[in-house]
Amino acid sequence: MAETKRVTASVLLIGDEVLSGRTQDKNLQQIARFLAPLGINVVECRVVPDIEDEIVEAVNTLRAKTDYVFTTGGIGPTHDDITADSIAKAFGMGIDVRDDALEIIEHWYAKTQTPVTESRKRMARIPDGSSLIDNPVSGAPGFQTENVFTMAGVPAICRGMLEDIAHRLEKGAVTLSRSVKGDNLREGEIAEALGTLQDENPNVSLGSYPYFMEVKDGKIKRGTHLVARSTDSAALDGVIDALTNMVSDLGYVPRVDPED
């Protein structure tokens, strides 16, 4: 039986380096893509600096609004890695080095004959009552505190941690996506009809995205990409048919579900 429940998630990106532009975030995209086939929709994303009060406020706000929260960044060995302490504060929990987390870290560092310093032991500080999230890339675990999943900021590590999260999540209705492209179609030409179609189909989300691409001889290829998303496949198909007719009626050749 298909899932029909709407399940939501939010993403909290933590770190001064993201806000400064020095680090380009990739985690929002990969988290959203990982969750989509599970029927979990990312509905909000925030970026906060390495400031405890701001992390605490964001965590508490998001965990009350969405079914799940995914945080990335700030769980390394340095002084500015304050996410674990902030999560503990948000939940009113204690925090300390935990034996099971430390054992994992010691095992990984032993492989490279690297000493486990006091700084590295910081990565074994886990809020009380949290469950560990496996890190198959570099060892140091993330952790789950109720509906909040705390993961590393390095994209490859974050992606690896997601594999230990999927089985913990309640699945929802999968949102399907289809689209129609019209080369040379301008948004203004279809805006009114698109608005009417949206009003007539409230259970389908419609988006319009103009595109501009340089082709041979420096010429510009332009057009509009019309995207429809819904958990109702029949309604989605009906909207795609309507969009196809709209583009055709305006004198353009519709490309349905284009690969590019």
Beta strands, then each sheet from edge to edge (+ up, - down):
strand 1: 7-14
strand 2: 40-48
strand 3: 68-72
strand 4: 95-97
strand 5: 125-127
strand 6: 131-133
strand 7: 142-145
strand 8: 148-151
strand 9: 176-183
strand 10: 205-214
strand 11: 220-230
strand 12: 254-256
sheet 1: 2+ 1+ 3+ 8+ 7- 6+
sheet 2: 4+ 5-
sheet 3: 10+ 11- 9+ 12-
end
